[in-house]
Amino acid sequence: LKKNGYEFLTPSQLAAENTKNRKIAVITFDDGYLSDYQYALPILKKHSAKAAFFVIGSQIGKPGYMTEDNIKEMAQSGYAEIGNHSYALHNLTASALTVLFRGGKSNAEIVKDYQKNAELLKKITGSDITALSYPNGIFSDNVDKALRKCGVKTTFSTKPYSYAQINVGAPIGRKTRTAAAKLTNLMK
């Protein structure tokens, strides 16, 4: 990406800067796995790149996931922005999440879960948490609007619908790279 003229931004930078006519890459990692700290952070430092790490609050400190100290170190590194990936909503199946997001009565329950995680992550990092990634890419416009009223500035989905033309006022789609995918496919 760097060799092809891309610059790396965090979600906060994406929300605040003019990105018109710029080749932008926002690298994202979901879930808060320990491997993000062990492997991704050193690579980001080596290449002077930045990324967002969306953490599931209920998983912090569990086997295979980052500890509070790992998250704090990442946040202070200058290479990582810590984002919200729900406190416990991610523990639901994709079908249960779809039902939850479609039911308007549950909007307050969803927002409360994200707020709980934002408060936890702020306590760990010392920074406001203004970026959010929806588990399994599932969201609703009503929930997205409610979260923005609570201080969320950028939201991400795994749906690829909006990455070509970023509208920071709506969820930003992402290109997912699996282990078998070629990196060059991400730049198309």
DRENPA-3360 file (N, C-alpha, C; in nm, 2 decimals, always signed):
BEGIN
1 = LKKNGYEF = +0.08/-0.12/+0.00/+0.00/+0.00/+0.00/+0.09/+0.13/+0.00 ~ +0.19/+0.12/+0.08/+0.28/+0.24/+0.09/+0.35/+0.26/-0.04 ~ +0.40/+0.16/-0.10/+0.47/+0.17/-0.23/+0.38/+0.22/-0.34 ~ +0.25/+0.20/-0.33/+0.15/+0.24/-0.42/+0.09/+0.38/-0.39 ~ +0.16/+0.45/-0.30/+0.12/+0.59/-0.27/+0.01/+0.61/-0.17 ~ -0.03/+0.51/-0.10/-0.14/+0.52/+0.00/-0.08/+0.58/+0.13 ~ -0.16/+0.67/+0.19/-0.13/+0.71/+0.33/-0.22/+0.65/+0.43 ~ -0.17/+0.63/+0.54/-0.25/+0.56/+0.64/-0.31/+0.66/+0.74;
9 = LTPSQLAA = -0.44/+0.64/+0.76/-0.51/+0.73/+0.85/-0.58/+0.64/+0.96 ~ -0.60/+0.70/+1.07/-0.69/+0.64/+1.17/-0.83/+0.69/+1.15 ~ -0.93/+0.62/+1.20/-1.07/+0.67/+1.19/-1.09/+0.81/+1.23 ~ -1.03/+0.86/+1.34/-1.04/+1.00/+1.38/-0.98/+1.09/+1.28 ~ -0.87/+1.06/+1.22/-0.82/+1.14/+1.11/-0.91/+1.14/+0.99 ~ -0.96/+1.03/+0.96/-1.05/+1.02/+0.84/-1.17/+1.11/+0.86 ~ -1.22/+1.12/+0.99/-1.34/+1.20/+1.01/-1.30/+1.35/+1.01 ~ -1.18/+1.38/+1.04/-1.14/+1.52/+1.06/-1.07/+1.59/+0.94;
17 = ENTKNRKI = -1.02/+1.51/+0.85/-0.93/+1.56/+0.74/-1.01/+1.55/+0.61 ~ -0.96/+1.64/+0.52/-1.01/+1.64/+0.38/-0.94/+1.53/+0.30 ~ -1.01/+1.43/+0.26/-0.94/+1.32/+0.19/-0.96/+1.32/+0.04 ~ -1.02/+1.42/-0.01/-1.05/+1.43/-0.15/-0.91/+1.43/-0.23 ~ -0.91/+1.35/-0.34/-0.79/+1.34/-0.42/-0.67/+1.28/-0.35 ~ -0.69/+1.21/-0.25/-0.59/+1.14/-0.17/-0.61/+0.99/-0.18 ~ -0.50/+0.92/-0.18/-0.51/+0.77/-0.17/-0.50/+0.73/-0.02 ~ -0.61/+0.69/+0.03/-0.62/+0.67/+0.18/-0.64/+0.52/+0.21;
25 = AVITFDDG = -0.57/+0.48/+0.31/-0.60/+0.34/+0.36/-0.62/+0.35/+0.51 ~ -0.73/+0.29/+0.55/-0.76/+0.28/+0.70/-0.75/+0.13/+0.72 ~ -0.65/+0.09/+0.79/-0.63/-0.05/+0.82/-0.71/-0.08/+0.95 ~ -0.79/-0.19/+0.95/-0.87/-0.22/+1.07/-0.85/-0.36/+1.11 ~ -0.86/-0.38/+1.24/-0.85/-0.52/+1.30/-0.97/-0.52/+1.39 ~ -1.05/-0.63/+1.38/-1.16/-0.65/+1.47/-1.13/-0.75/+1.58 ~ -1.20/-0.73/+1.69/-1.21/-0.83/+1.80/-1.11/-0.80/+1.92 ~ -0.99/-0.75/+1.90/-0.90/-0.73/+2.01/-0.82/-0.85/+2.04;
33 = YLSDYQYA = -0.78/-0.93/+1.94/-0.70/-1.05/+1.96/-0.56/-1.01/+2.01 ~ -0.50/-1.10/+2.08/-0.36/-1.08/+2.13/-0.27/-1.07/+2.02 ~ -0.29/-1.14/+1.91/-0.20/-1.13/+1.79/-0.20/-0.99/+1.73 ~ -0.30/-0.91/+1.75/-0.29/-0.77/+1.70/-0.18/-0.70/+1.77 ~ -0.17/-0.72/+1.90/-0.06/-0.66/+1.98/+0.08/-0.72/+1.95 ~ +0.08/-0.85/+1.94/+0.21/-0.93/+1.92/+0.27/-0.91/+1.78 ~ +0.18/-0.91/+1.68/+0.23/-0.91/+1.54/+0.20/-0.78/+1.46 ~ +0.08/-0.73/+1.47/+0.04/-0.62/+1.39/+0.11/-0.49/+1.44;
41 = LPILKKHS = +0.11/-0.46/+1.57/+0.17/-0.34/+1.62/+0.32/-0.33/+1.58 ~ +0.40/-0.43/+1.59/+0.54/-0.42/+1.55/+0.55/-0.39/+1.40 ~ +0.47/-0.45/+1.32/+0.47/-0.42/+1.17/+0.43/-0.28/+1.14 ~ +0.33/-0.23/+1.21/+0.29/-0.09/+1.19/+0.40/+0.01/+1.23 ~ +0.47/-0.02/+1.34/+0.58/+0.06/+1.38/+0.69/+0.06/+1.28 ~ +0.73/-0.06/+1.23/+0.83/-0.08/+1.13/+0.81/+0.01/+1.00 ~ +0.68/+0.01/+0.96/+0.65/+0.08/+0.84/+0.59/+0.22/+0.86 ~ +0.59/+0.27/+0.98/+0.53/+0.40/+1.02/+0.39/+0.41/+0.96;
49 = AKAAFFVI = +0.31/+0.31/+0.99/+0.17/+0.30/+0.94/+0.08/+0.31/+1.07 ~ -0.04/+0.34/+1.05/-0.14/+0.35/+1.15/-0.26/+0.25/+1.12 ~ -0.32/+0.21/+1.23/-0.44/+0.12/+1.21/-0.54/+0.14/+1.33 ~ -0.66/+0.09/+1.31/-0.76/+0.09/+1.41/-0.78/-0.05/+1.46 ~ -0.79/-0.06/+1.59/-0.82/-0.19/+1.65/-0.95/-0.18/+1.73 ~ -1.05/-0.25/+1.68/-1.18/-0.25/+1.74/-1.19/-0.37/+1.84 ~ -1.21/-0.33/+1.97/-1.20/-0.43/+2.08/-1.34/-0.46/+2.13 ~ -1.36/-0.59/+2.16/-1.48/-0.64/+2.22/-1.45/-0.63/+2.37;
57 = GSQIGKPG = -1.52/-0.55/+2.45/-1.50/-0.53/+2.59/-1.51/-0.65/+2.67 ~ -1.60/-0.74/+2.65/-1.62/-0.86/+2.73/-1.51/-0.96/+2.72 ~ -1.43/-0.94/+2.61/-1.32/-1.04/+2.59/-1.18/-1.00/+2.64 ~ -1.17/-0.87/+2.69/-1.05/-0.82/+2.73/-0.99/-0.91/+2.84 ~ -0.86/-0.95/+2.83/-0.80/-1.03/+2.93/-0.82/-1.18/+2.92 ~ -0.91/-1.22/+2.83/-0.94/-1.36/+2.82/-0.83/-1.43/+2.73 ~ -0.81/-1.56/+2.74/-0.71/-1.62/+2.66/-0.73/-1.59/+2.51 ~ -0.62/-1.55/+2.45/-0.62/-1.52/+2.31/-0.66/-1.37/+2.28;
65 = YMTEDNIK = -0.69/-1.29/+2.38/-0.73/-1.15/+2.36/-0.64/-1.06/+2.44 ~ -0.63/-0.94/+2.39/-0.54/-0.84/+2.46/-0.59/-0.81/+2.60 ~ -0.49/-0.78/+2.68/-0.51/-0.74/+2.82/-0.53/-0.58/+2.82 ~ -0.57/-0.53/+2.93/-0.58/-0.38/+2.95/-0.45/-0.32/+2.92 ~ -0.34/-0.38/+2.97/-0.21/-0.32/+2.95/-0.17/-0.32/+2.80 ~ -0.20/-0.43/+2.73/-0.17/-0.43/+2.59/-0.25/-0.32/+2.52 ~ -0.38/-0.30/+2.55/-0.46/-0.20/+2.48/-0.40/-0.06/+2.51 ~ -0.37/-0.04/+2.64/-0.31/+0.09/+2.68/-0.18/+0.12/+2.60;
73 = EMAQSGYA = -0.10/+0.02/+2.59/+0.03/+0.04/+2.52/+0.01/+0.07/+2.37 ~ -0.09/+0.00/+2.31/-0.12/+0.03/+2.17/-0.17/+0.17/+2.16 ~ -0.26/+0.21/+2.24/-0.32/+0.34/+2.23/-0.22/+0.45/+2.25 ~ -0.12/+0.43/+2.33/-0.01/+0.53/+2.35/+0.10/+0.52/+2.25 ~ +0.10/+0.42/+2.16/+0.21/+0.40/+2.06/+0.21/+0.51/+1.95 ~ +0.10/+0.57/+1.92/+0.10/+0.66/+1.81/+0.07/+0.59/+1.68 ~ +0.06/+0.46/+1.68/+0.03/+0.38/+1.56/-0.11/+0.32/+1.56 ~ -0.18/+0.33/+1.67/-0.30/+0.26/+1.69/-0.41/+0.35/+1.75;
81 = EIGNHSYA = -0.53/+0.34/+1.69/-0.65/+0.40/+1.75/-0.73/+0.28/+1.80 ~ -0.77/+0.29/+1.92/-0.86/+0.19/+1.98/-1.00/+0.23/+1.95 ~ -1.08/+0.13/+1.90/-1.22/+0.16/+1.87/-1.31/+0.05/+1.93 ~ -1.44/+0.08/+1.93/-1.54/+0.01/+1.99/-1.60/-0.10/+1.90 ~ -1.60/-0.23/+1.95/-1.66/-0.34/+1.87/-1.77/-0.41/+1.95 ~ -1.83/-0.33/+2.04/-1.94/-0.37/+2.13/-1.88/-0.43/+2.26 ~ -1.96/-0.43/+2.37/-1.92/-0.49/+2.49/-1.95/-0.64/+2.48 ~ -2.08/-0.67/+2.46/-2.11/-0.82/+2.45/-2.20/-0.85/+2.33;
89 = LHNLTASA = -2.24/-0.75/+2.25/-2.32/-0.79/+2.13/-2.25/-0.88/+2.04 ~ -2.12/-0.88/+2.03/-2.05/-0.97/+1.94/-2.06/-1.11/+1.98 ~ -2.10/-1.14/+2.10/-2.12/-1.28/+2.15/-2.25/-1.34/+2.09 ~ -2.34/-1.26/+2.03/-2.46/-1.31/+1.97/-2.43/-1.36/+1.83 ~ -2.51/-1.45/+1.78/-2.50/-1.50/+1.64/-2.53/-1.39/+1.54 ~ -2.49/-1.40/+1.42/-2.53/-1.31/+1.31/-2.68/-1.30/+1.30 ~ -2.75/-1.41/+1.30/-2.89/-1.40/+1.29/-2.96/-1.33/+1.41 ~ -2.91/-1.35/+1.53/-2.96/-1.29/+1.65/-2.93/-1.14/+1.64;
97 = LTVLFRGG = -2.81/-1.10/+1.59/-2.78/-0.96/+1.57/-2.87/-0.89/+1.47 ~ -2.90/-0.96/+1.36/-2.99/-0.91/+1.26/-3.13/-0.88/+1.31 ~ -3.18/-0.97/+1.39/-3.31/-0.96/+1.45/-3.31/-0.84/+1.55 ~ -3.20/-0.83/+1.63/-3.19/-0.72/+1.73/-3.19/-0.59/+1.66 ~ -3.11/-0.57/+1.56/-3.09/-0.44/+1.49/-3.22/-0.41/+1.41 ~ -3.30/-0.50/+1.37/-3.42/-0.47/+1.29/-3.53/-0.43/+1.39 ~ -3.53/-0.47/+1.51/-3.63/-0.44/+1.61/-3.61/-0.30/+1.67 ~ -3.68/-0.20/+1.63/-3.66/-0.06/+1.68/-3.67/-0.05/+1.83;
105 = KSNAEIVK = -3.74/-0.13/+1.90/-3.74/-0.13/+2.04/-3.61/-0.16/+2.11 ~ -3.52/-0.23/+2.04/-3.40/-0.27/+2.10/-3.28/-0.17/+2.07 ~ -3.31/-0.05/+2.01/-3.21/+0.04/+1.98/-3.14/+0.09/+2.11 ~ -3.22/+0.12/+2.21/-3.16/+0.16/+2.34/-3.07/+0.06/+2.40 ~ -3.10/-0.07/+2.39/-3.02/-0.18/+2.44/-2.89/-0.19/+2.36 ~ -2.89/-0.17/+2.23/-2.77/-0.17/+2.15/-2.68/-0.05/+2.19 ~ -2.74/+0.06/+2.19/-2.66/+0.18/+2.23/-2.60/+0.17/+2.37 ~ -2.67/+0.11/+2.46/-2.62/+0.10/+2.60/-2.50/+0.00/+2.60;
113 = DYQKNAEL = -2.50/-0.10/+2.52/-2.39/-0.20/+2.51/-2.27/-0.12/+2.46 ~ -2.28/-0.05/+2.35/-2.17/+0.03/+2.29/-2.12/+0.13/+2.39 ~ -2.21/+0.20/+2.46/-2.16/+0.30/+2.56/-2.09/+0.24/+2.67 ~ -2.13/+0.12/+2.72/-2.06/+0.05/+2.82/-1.91/+0.02/+2.78 ~ -1.90/-0.03/+2.65/-1.77/-0.06/+2.60/-1.68/+0.07/+2.58 ~ -1.74/+0.18/+2.54/-1.67/+0.30/+2.52/-1.62/+0.35/+2.65 ~ -1.70/+0.34/+2.76/-1.65/+0.39/+2.89/-1.54/+0.30/+2.94 ~ -1.55/+0.17/+2.92/-1.44/+0.08/+2.96/-1.31/+0.11/+2.88;
121 = LKKITGSD = -1.32/+0.13/+2.75/-1.20/+0.16/+2.67/-1.14/+0.29/+2.70 ~ -1.23/+0.39/+2.73/-1.18/+0.52/+2.77/-1.10/+0.51/+2.90 ~ -1.15/+0.43/+3.00/-1.08/+0.41/+3.12/-0.94/+0.35/+3.10 ~ -0.93/+0.26/+3.01/-0.81/+0.20/+2.98/-0.71/+0.29/+2.90 ~ -0.76/+0.36/+2.80/-0.68/+0.44/+2.71/-0.66/+0.58/+2.75 ~ -0.76/+0.64/+2.83/-0.75/+0.78/+2.86/-0.81/+0.87/+2.75 ~ -0.86/+0.81/+2.65/-0.91/+0.88/+2.53/-1.06/+0.85/+2.50 ~ -1.13/+0.95/+2.45/-1.26/+0.92/+2.40/-1.26/+0.82/+2.29;
129 = ITALSYPN = -1.35/+0.73/+2.29/-1.36/+0.63/+2.18/-1.47/+0.68/+2.08 ~ -1.42/+0.72/+1.96/-1.51/+0.78/+1.87/-1.53/+0.70/+1.74 ~ -1.46/+0.58/+1.73/-1.48/+0.50/+1.61/-1.54/+0.36/+1.66 ~ -1.62/+0.31/+1.57/-1.69/+0.19/+1.60/-1.70/+0.09/+1.48 ~ -1.69/-0.03/+1.51/-1.70/-0.14/+1.40/-1.82/-0.23/+1.45 ~ -1.91/-0.24/+1.36/-2.03/-0.33/+1.39/-1.99/-0.48/+1.37 ~ -2.03/-0.56/+1.48/-2.00/-0.70/+1.47/-2.07/-0.76/+1.35 ~ -2.00/-0.84/+1.27/-2.05/-0.90/+1.15/-2.10/-0.80/+1.05;
137 = GIFSDNVD = -2.07/-0.68/+1.07/-2.11/-0.58/+0.97/-2.26/-0.54/+0.98 ~ -2.33/-0.59/+1.08/-2.47/-0.58/+1.09/-2.50/-0.45/+1.17 ~ -2.59/-0.36/+1.11/-2.62/-0.24/+1.17/-2.76/-0.19/+1.12 ~ -2.81/-0.09/+1.18/-2.93/-0.02/+1.12/-2.90/+0.13/+1.12 ~ -2.97/+0.20/+1.03/-2.95/+0.34/+1.02/-2.99/+0.41/+1.15 ~ -3.10/+0.37/+1.21/-3.14/+0.43/+1.33/-3.04/+0.41/+1.45 ~ -2.98/+0.30/+1.46/-2.88/+0.28/+1.56/-2.76/+0.36/+1.53 ~ -2.72/+0.36/+1.40/-2.60/+0.44/+1.36/-2.62/+0.59/+1.40;
145 = KALRKCGV = -2.74/+0.64/+1.37/-2.77/+0.78/+1.41/-2.77/+0.80/+1.56 ~ -2.82/+0.71/+1.63/-2.83/+0.72/+1.78/-2.68/+0.72/+1.84 ~ -2.60/+0.64/+1.78/-2.46/+0.63/+1.83/-2.38/+0.76/+1.80 ~ -2.41/+0.82/+1.69/-2.35/+0.94/+1.65/-2.39/+1.05/+1.74 ~ -2.51/+1.05/+1.79/-2.55/+1.15/+1.89/-2.48/+1.13/+2.03 ~ -2.42/+1.01/+2.05/-2.35/+0.98/+2.17/-2.20/+1.01/+2.15 ~ -2.16/+1.07/+2.04/-2.02/+1.10/+2.02/-1.94/+1.02/+1.93 ~ -2.00/+0.92/+1.87/-1.93/+0.83/+1.77/-1.92/+0.91/+1.64;
153 = KTTFSTKP = -1.80/+0.92/+1.58/-1.77/+1.00/+1.46/-1.76/+0.91/+1.34 ~ -1.70/+0.79/+1.35/-1.69/+0.70/+1.23/-1.74/+0.56/+1.27 ~ -1.82/+0.50/+1.18/-1.86/+0.37/+1.20/-1.82/+0.29/+1.08 ~ -1.79/+0.16/+1.10/-1.75/+0.07/+1.00/-1.84/-0.05/+0.99 ~ -1.86/-0.10/+0.87/-1.93/-0.23/+0.85/-1.84/-0.31/+0.76 ~ -1.87/-0.44/+0.75/-1.79/-0.53/+0.66/-1.86/-0.53/+0.53 ~ -1.96/-0.45/+0.51/-2.02/-0.44/+0.38/-1.94/-0.35/+0.29 ~ -1.91/-0.39/+0.17/-1.83/-0.31/+0.08/-1.90/-0.19/+0.01;
161 = YSYAQINV = -2.02/-0.16/+0.05/-2.10/-0.06/-0.03/-2.04/+0.08/-0.04 ~ -1.97/+0.12/+0.06/-1.93/+0.26/+0.06/-1.78/+0.29/+0.06 ~ -1.70/+0.20/+0.04/-1.55/+0.23/+0.05/-1.50/+0.31/-0.07 ~ -1.57/+0.30/-0.18/-1.52/+0.38/-0.30/-1.54/+0.53/-0.28 ~ -1.65/+0.57/-0.21/-1.67/+0.71/-0.19/-1.72/+0.72/-0.04 ~ -1.62/+0.76/+0.04/-1.65/+0.76/+0.19/-1.74/+0.87/+0.23 ~ -1.84/+0.84/+0.30/-1.93/+0.94/+0.36/-1.92/+0.91/+0.51 ~ -1.85/+1.00/+0.58/-1.82/+0.98/+0.72/-1.95/+0.98/+0.80;
169 = GAPIGRKT = -2.06/+1.03/+0.75/-2.19/+1.03/+0.82/-2.27/+0.90/+0.81 ~ -2.21/+0.80/+0.75/-2.27/+0.67/+0.74/-2.16/+0.56/+0.76 ~ -2.20/+0.44/+0.79/-2.10/+0.33/+0.80/-2.01/+0.32/+0.68 ~ -1.89/+0.30/+0.70/-1.79/+0.29/+0.60/-1.77/+0.14/+0.57 ~ -1.78/+0.10/+0.45/-1.76/-0.04/+0.41/-1.61/-0.07/+0.41 ~ -1.58/-0.20/+0.42/-1.44/-0.24/+0.42/-1.41/-0.35/+0.33 ~ -1.29/-0.36/+0.28/-1.25/-0.48/+0.20/-1.19/-0.57/+0.30 ~ -1.23/-0.69/+0.31/-1.18/-0.79/+0.40/-1.07/-0.87/+0.33;
177 = RTAAAKLT = -0.96/-0.88/+0.40/-0.85/-0.96/+0.34/-0.84/-1.09/+0.42 ~ -0.87/-1.20/+0.35/-0.85/-1.33/+0.41/-0.70/-1.37/+0.39 ~ -0.66/-1.48/+0.46/-0.53/-1.52/+0.45/-0.49/-1.56/+0.31 ~ -0.59/-1.61/+0.23/-0.56/-1.65/+0.09/-0.57/-1.54/-0.01 ~ -0.62/-1.42/+0.03/-0.63/-1.32/-0.07/-0.50/-1.24/-0.09 ~ -0.49/-1.20/-0.22/-0.37/-1.13/-0.25/-0.38/-0.98/-0.21 ~ -0.28/-0.92/-0.16/-0.28/-0.78/-0.12/-0.32/-0.69/-0.23 ~ -0.27/-0.72/-0.35/-0.30/-0.64/-0.47/-0.45/-0.62/-0.50;
185 = NLMK = -0.53/-0.72/-0.46/-0.67/-0.71/-0.48/-0.74/-0.60/-0.39 ~ -0.67/-0.57/-0.28/-0.73/-0.46/-0.20/-0.72/-0.32/-0.26 ~ -0.63/-0.31/-0.36/-0.60/-0.18/-0.42/-0.69/-0.15/-0.54 ~ -0.77/-0.25/-0.58/-0.85/-0.23/-0.70/-0.98/-0.15/-0.67;
% end
